[in-house]
């Protein structure tokens, strides 16, 4: 499909109601829960995609994928079917055909089942992996806060979810149970609609979203991005200034929230959203309660009033005939 990212995507083959289960997937590979301290000091790698140093969790994932490819020809075929950027060989069709010589020879442990391209592995994992943050039990306030460093977050590579294209207004929400990735529809979908997910939070400022998405070799044209573009630079800058001032005031006096402060914030923010055709096209979209994407980030206001907002097998898909992949 020429009008879809990379010519590929995942689509529903029937109408789907909000909340319906679409995918339950085990990873091709996942970085370990803990990384030995020694490895933190001996591994140093500069990413070929971004200008950042690669976190150890990512390097551990690449190693796991290479090990799987060494011993499993079907894994090697799957990696070849995933997008690796414009600088690598084009991805093959998905689902990949199982190699005819997939029977393990007696000396399989001594030789690789496939040619292992380390650069392709790195790029496939960088462009397709997920940060694995599983649900956890509610801890008391005095509990030790989670480690925010990149190495503290596991990363996993999943086959079918990797074919889902990005939208700042996604069609599905995802969560993890251990390393199991579960996707549910976060809005009603009609037959033929694309199953999109967010590569990064839609509530990020427009310039930051575009900059972060640039490493994926595409420009986002979802309804939110088109509406933000139509608002113009001045309106977007005013919006970010208002949001930053509100956030600063909120954290400076967290115990003194007022309705007048929230009302003024809403009024000021509403004036930065122009009544354009692009913005009107979002009128039927019901934002996720956790983030209120595309509108005002009401999570900030909810915090000020101590209100709680409800968050919202390899390639096992339920129901099995709900989705199809465009090759």
C-alpha positions as CSV (number, residue, x, y, z in Angstrom):
1,X,0.0,0.0,0.0
2,X,1.8,3.1,-1.3
3,X,0.1,5.6,1.1
4,X,1.1,3.7,4.2
5,X,4.5,4.0,5.9
6,X,7.0,1.8,4.1
7,X,4.1,0.4,2.0
8,X,3.1,-1.9,4.9
9,X,0.8,-1.8,7.8
10,X,-1.7,-3.8,9.9
11,X,-5.4,-3.5,9.3
12,X,-8.6,-4.8,10.8
13,X,-10.8,-7.0,8.6
14,X,-14.0,-6.3,10.5
15,X,-15.5,-3.6,12.7
16,X,-13.8,-3.5,16.1
17,X,-15.3,-2.0,19.3
18,X,-13.2,0.0,21.7
19,X,-11.5,-2.2,24.3
20,X,-11.4,-5.3,22.1
21,X,-8.3,-7.5,22.3
22,X,-6.3,-7.4,19.1
23,X,-2.9,-8.9,19.8
24,X,-1.1,-10.9,22.5
25,X,2.6,-11.4,21.6
26,X,5.7,-12.9,23.1
27,X,9.0,-11.3,22.1
28,X,11.4,-12.6,19.5
29,X,14.0,-11.6,22.1
30,X,14.1,-9.4,25.2
31,X,17.0,-7.9,27.2
32,X,17.5,-9.5,30.6
33,X,15.8,-8.1,33.7
34,X,19.1,-7.2,35.3
35,X,22.5,-6.4,33.7
36,X,25.8,-7.3,35.4
37,X,27.6,-4.3,36.7
38,X,30.7,-5.4,34.7
39,X,28.8,-5.1,31.4
40,X,27.9,-1.6,32.2
41,X,31.5,-0.6,32.0
42,X,32.8,-2.9,29.2
43,X,30.1,-2.1,26.6
44,X,30.4,1.2,24.7
45,X,28.6,1.7,21.4
46,X,27.7,4.7,19.3
47,X,24.3,4.3,17.6
48,X,24.4,4.3,13.8
49,X,20.9,5.9,13.7
50,X,21.0,8.6,16.4
51,X,23.8,10.7,17.8
52,X,23.4,9.1,21.3
53,X,25.4,6.4,23.0
54,X,23.5,3.1,22.9
55,X,22.2,2.0,26.4
56,X,23.4,-1.4,27.6
57,X,19.8,-2.7,27.5
58,X,19.7,-2.2,23.8
59,X,23.1,-3.8,23.2
60,X,21.9,-6.8,25.3
61,X,18.9,-7.1,23.0
62,X,21.0,-7.1,19.9
63,X,23.1,-9.9,21.4
64,X,19.9,-11.9,22.2
65,X,18.6,-11.5,18.6
66,X,22.0,-12.6,17.1
67,X,22.0,-15.7,19.3
68,X,18.4,-16.6,18.2
69,X,19.4,-16.0,14.5
70,X,22.4,-18.3,15.0
71,X,20.3,-21.3,16.0
72,X,16.8,-20.6,14.5
73,X,16.4,-20.1,10.8
74,X,12.8,-18.9,11.3
75,X,14.1,-16.1,13.5
76,X,16.6,-15.0,10.9
77,X,13.8,-14.9,8.3
78,X,11.6,-12.8,10.6
79,X,14.5,-10.3,11.1
80,X,14.8,-10.0,7.4
81,X,11.1,-9.1,7.2
82,X,11.4,-6.2,9.6
83,X,12.2,-2.6,8.6
84,X,15.8,-1.6,9.1
85,X,15.8,1.9,7.6
86,X,16.6,3.2,4.2
87,X,20.3,2.4,4.4
88,X,19.8,-1.4,4.6
89,X,18.3,-3.9,2.2
90,X,14.5,-3.7,1.9
91,X,12.5,-5.9,4.2
92,X,11.1,-9.1,2.8
93,X,7.4,-10.0,2.9
94,X,5.7,-10.8,6.2
95,X,5.0,-13.4,7.4
96,X,8.3,-14.7,6.2
97,X,8.6,-18.1,4.4
98,X,10.3,-20.7,6.5
99,X,13.6,-21.7,4.9
100,X,13.5,-25.1,3.3
101,X,16.8,-26.1,5.1
102,X,15.3,-25.5,8.5
103,X,16.3,-28.9,9.8
104,X,19.1,-28.6,12.3
105,X,22.3,-30.4,11.2
106,X,24.3,-32.4,13.8
107,X,26.8,-29.7,14.1
108,X,24.2,-26.9,14.3
109,X,25.8,-25.5,17.5
110,X,29.1,-24.9,15.7
111,X,27.7,-23.0,12.7
112,X,25.2,-20.3,12.1
113,X,21.8,-21.1,10.5
114,X,22.0,-17.7,8.6
115,X,24.2,-14.9,7.7
116,X,24.2,-12.5,10.6
117,X,24.3,-8.9,9.7
118,X,25.1,-7.0,12.9
119,X,24.3,-3.6,11.4
120,X,20.9,-4.8,10.3
121,X,20.2,-6.3,13.7
122,X,21.1,-3.0,15.4
123,X,18.9,-1.0,13.0
124,X,15.9,-3.4,13.2
125,X,16.0,-3.4,17.0
126,X,16.5,0.4,17.2
127,X,13.6,1.1,14.9
128,X,11.2,-1.6,16.1
129,X,11.9,-2.5,19.7
130,X,9.6,-1.6,22.6
131,X,10.4,-0.5,26.1
132,X,9.1,-3.3,28.2
133,X,7.5,-1.7,31.3
134,X,5.2,-4.3,32.9
135,X,2.3,-3.6,35.2
136,X,3.3,-3.8,38.8
137,X,1.5,-3.9,42.1
138,X,0.8,-0.6,43.8
139,X,3.7,0.3,46.1
140,X,3.4,2.5,49.2
141,X,4.6,6.0,48.9
142,X,7.7,5.3,50.9
143,X,8.8,2.6,48.4
144,X,12.0,3.1,46.5
145,X,11.3,5.0,43.2
146,X,12.0,3.2,40.0
147,X,15.4,3.7,38.3
148,X,14.8,6.1,35.4
149,X,18.1,5.3,33.5
150,X,17.8,3.7,30.1
151,X,19.6,0.6,31.3
152,X,16.9,0.1,33.9
153,X,14.2,-0.4,31.2
154,X,14.1,-3.7,29.4
155,X,13.7,-3.6,25.6
156,X,12.0,-6.3,23.5
157,X,11.6,-7.0,19.8
158,X,8.1,-8.2,18.7
159,X,7.4,-9.4,15.2
160,X,3.8,-8.4,14.2
161,X,3.6,-5.3,16.4
162,X,6.7,-4.1,14.6
163,X,4.6,-3.8,11.4
164,X,2.2,-1.3,13.1
165,X,2.7,2.2,11.9
166,X,2.8,5.3,14.1
167,X,0.1,7.8,14.8
168,X,0.0,10.5,17.5
169,X,-3.7,9.5,17.8
170,X,-3.2,5.8,17.9
171,X,-5.9,3.1,17.2
172,X,-4.6,0.8,20.0
173,X,-3.2,1.0,23.4
174,X,-0.6,-1.4,24.7
175,X,0.6,-2.7,28.0
176,X,2.9,-5.5,29.2
177,X,2.4,-8.4,31.5
178,X,5.9,-9.5,32.1
179,X,7.4,-9.6,28.6
180,X,4.0,-10.3,27.0
181,X,2.7,-7.4,24.9
182,X,-1.0,-6.9,24.8
183,X,-2.8,-4.5,22.4
184,X,-6.4,-3.4,22.7
185,X,-8.4,-1.0,20.5
186,X,-8.6,2.4,22.2
187,X,-11.4,3.6,19.9
188,X,-14.0,2.1,17.6
189,X,-12.5,0.9,14.3
190,X,-14.2,0.2,11.0
191,X,-13.4,-2.6,8.7
192,X,-10.2,-1.6,6.8
193,X,-9.0,0.9,9.4
194,X,-5.3,0.8,10.1
195,X,-4.0,-0.5,13.5
196,X,-1.7,2.3,14.5
197,X,0.2,2.8,17.7
198,X,2.2,5.6,19.1
199,X,6.0,5.4,18.9
200,X,6.1,8.3,21.4
201,X,3.5,10.2,23.4
202,X,1.2,12.4,21.4
203,X,1.1,15.0,24.1
204,X,4.7,15.9,23.4
205,X,5.1,19.4,21.9
206,X,4.9,19.3,18.1
207,X,8.6,20.2,17.4
208,X,9.8,17.6,19.8
209,X,7.5,14.9,18.2
210,X,8.8,15.7,14.7
211,X,12.4,15.7,15.8
212,X,12.0,12.3,17.6
213,X,10.2,10.7,14.7
214,X,12.8,11.8,12.2
215,X,15.0,8.8,13.0
216,X,12.2,6.6,11.6
217,X,12.6,8.2,8.2
218,X,9.1,9.6,7.9
219,X,7.1,12.7,8.6
220,X,3.9,12.2,10.6
221,X,0.7,13.3,8.9
222,X,-1.8,12.2,11.5
223,X,-4.8,14.4,12.3
224,X,-3.0,15.9,15.3
225,X,0.2,16.8,13.5
226,X,-1.8,18.3,10.6
227,X,-3.8,20.3,13.1
228,X,-0.7,21.5,14.9
229,X,0.9,22.5,11.6
230,X,-2.2,24.5,10.6
231,X,-2.1,26.4,14.0
232,X,1.2,28.0,13.0
233,X,4.5,28.5,14.9
234,X,3.3,31.5,16.9
235,X,0.3,29.6,18.3
236,X,2.3,26.5,19.1
237,X,5.0,28.6,20.9
238,X,2.3,30.4,23.0
239,X,0.8,27.1,23.9
240,X,4.1,25.7,25.2
241,X,4.7,28.9,27.2
242,X,1.3,28.7,28.8
243,X,1.8,25.0,29.6
244,X,5.2,25.6,31.1
245,X,4.0,28.4,33.3
246,X,1.1,26.3,34.5
247,X,3.3,23.4,35.3
248,X,5.8,25.6,37.2
249,X,3.0,27.2,39.2
250,X,1.5,23.8,39.9
251,X,4.7,22.3,41.3
252,X,5.5,25.5,43.2
253,X,2.2,25.5,45.2
254,X,0.9,21.9,44.9
255,X,-1.2,22.2,48.0
256,X,-3.1,25.3,46.7
257,X,-5.0,24.4,43.6
258,X,-7.8,26.7,42.6
259,X,-10.6,26.5,40.1
260,X,-9.8,30.0,38.9
261,X,-6.2,28.9,38.0
262,X,-7.4,25.9,36.1
263,X,-10.2,27.9,34.3
264,X,-7.7,30.5,33.2
265,X,-5.3,27.9,32.0
266,X,-8.0,26.3,29.9
267,X,-9.1,29.6,28.5
268,X,-5.6,30.6,27.6
269,X,-4.9,27.2,26.0
270,X,-8.1,27.3,24.0
271,X,-7.1,30.5,22.3
272,X,-4.0,28.9,20.9
273,X,-6.0,26.3,19.0
274,X,-7.2,27.7,15.7
275,X,-10.6,26.8,14.2
276,X,-9.1,25.2,11.1
277,X,-10.4,22.3,9.0
278,X,-7.6,20.2,10.3
279,X,-8.6,20.8,13.9
280,X,-12.3,20.3,13.1
281,X,-11.4,16.9,11.6
282,X,-10.5,15.8,15.2
283,X,-13.9,16.6,16.5
284,X,-15.1,12.9,16.5
285,X,-11.9,11.6,18.2
286,X,-12.4,10.6,21.8
287,X,-9.0,11.0,23.5
288,X,-7.5,8.4,25.8
289,X,-8.4,9.4,29.4
290,X,-4.8,9.1,30.5
291,X,-3.4,11.7,28.2
292,X,-6.2,13.6,26.4
293,X,-4.1,13.6,23.3
294,X,-4.7,16.4,20.8
295,X,-6.5,18.6,23.2
296,X,-5.3,20.1,26.5
297,X,-3.2,17.9,28.7
298,X,-5.9,17.6,31.5
299,X,-3.6,15.2,33.4
300,X,-1.9,18.3,34.8
301,X,-5.2,19.7,36.0
302,X,-6.3,16.4,37.4
303,X,-3.1,16.2,39.5
304,X,-3.8,19.7,40.8
305,X,-7.2,18.5,42.2
306,X,-5.8,15.1,43.2
307,X,-8.2,13.4,40.9
308,X,-7.3,10.0,39.6
309,X,-7.5,9.2,35.8
310,X,-8.0,5.7,34.7
311,X,-5.2,4.7,32.5
312,X,-6.1,3.0,30.2
313,X,3.0,-17.1,22.4
314,X,4.8,-15.2,19.6
315,X,2.4,-13.3,17.5
316,X,-0.7,-14.9,19.0
317,X,-3.5,-12.7,17.6
318,X,-7.0,-12.8,19.2
319,X,-9.4,-13.0,17.5
320,X,-7.2,-14.6,14.8
321,X,-9.1,-13.2,11.8
322,X,-9.4,-9.6,13.0
323,X,-6.2,-8.2,11.5
324,X,-4.3,-8.6,8.3
325,X,-0.9,-7.4,7.2
326,X,-0.4,-5.4,3.9
327,X,2.8,-6.7,2.4
